[in-house]
Every structure is written in structure tokens, then in C-alpha cells.
């Protein structure tokens, strides 16, 4: 049987294949750098909200527990956006008689107009979402909060933010690293929403605090039988 030979004119495509291969490698490299860039992952994203709510004031100075506003964070997969009624509990508008309906905290503030309008009409305040995972990623807030992972682990020191921003990159690698090494992030359940808490004493050095946290984390992991999985099926369901 006679062997098949490609025509000579096909040789010109060898150079083209080389160019396409190099271009494909460059594209793959750019794509990898792009999807892992802090800009792409929204680290530092700080949108303007319809109401200038200061977490530094409410959570930091006034020591309001995170669960007062985000009241489903320890009960469901999703952390709820505060309902208008929650805001109105403190910031109700004045009635036609001139007295506040429920509470007199800044009843005349123009900054609270969207909240008062929401209460009057029943339409939600158009808060701008800051933290957004891809639709194919499953994350359960209550599973983490009820096992000793504080809000600060994923959201940073929100109690010091006048304007909330995305503090962590929340990439897949970042999540997997925490699942493989949860000890630095575990704390007693009664300190979950105390964002200023740490395992050491106030006069301890950073190295001493890290050592005490690691020791505490190992104990909590063992005592509470915490064994987070790092396989794909955990988040990609």
C-alpha cells in the first residue's frame, strides 16, 4: 500500500500553527493573570450606597452586634440585607404632628430620606451589593459562623469602616487554604461577632498572638470535630 503524503503546499501552515500556539499560550497566561488580579476579584471594591451607613459608628463605637441587622447570618446560607423596619427601629421619621413615630435618632436627617421613603412606600432600599461569589459557588454563612469562623475572617474589620469595602479577594485558592488550615481562623462561638477579639493578651506581640491562636485553633478543631473538606464538590454543587 502506498503511503499518503501531504501536498507540499501544506508546509506553509506549519509556521501558522506555531504562531497560533504561541498566541494561545500568551492568551492563557493573560487570562490566568486577569482572573487572579485583585482588580478582577474586586478586592477594595467600595461602592457608594443610597444611605451613607457607617459600620465604624454602629458596629465600632456603638458596639451593635452584627446579627442585629444581618439577622439570618447564623441561621441560613445567606446573610440577609437589613430590612427597612430594622433601620426604622432607631431612625423613624416624624409624623405630621412633629413627633417621631418610634425613635428620635436623627429623624430629620436628609441622609435617611431613602429609608423613610422605603418605609412609606413598602419598596426596598436599593442597597448596592459588595461581596458577590459566582453563581456556581455554594457558600453557607451559618455553617461557618456556627463553627467558630468570625465575620472578620472574610469581611475584615468592618467595625472600622466608615464605608464598607471588599477586604479579602475571596478567590478559590483563598477559600481552599482556609479549609486546609482552619486553625488560624477558629475562635470561641461567643466571640464570633466581636471583630476586635484575638487569642492573645493586649500586651502580646504579633508572634505571641499567632502562636496562641494556633494553639487555640487546634483545640477548637479537635473539640468541635471540625474537618472542612477541600474537594470540588463542597462548593461546586
Secondary structure, 3 states (H helix, E strand, C coil): CCCCCCCHHHHHHHHHHHHHHHHHHHHHHHHHHHHCCCCCCCCCCCCCCCCCCCHHHHHHHCCCCHHHHCCCCCCCCCCCCCCHHHHHCCECCECCCCCECCCECCCCCHHHHHHHHHHHHCCCCCCCCCCCCCCCCCCCHHHHHCCCECHHHHHCCHHHCCCCCCCCCCCHHHHHHHHHCHHHHECCHHHCCCCCCCCCCCCCCHHHHHHHHHHHHHHHHHHCCCCCCCCHHHCCC
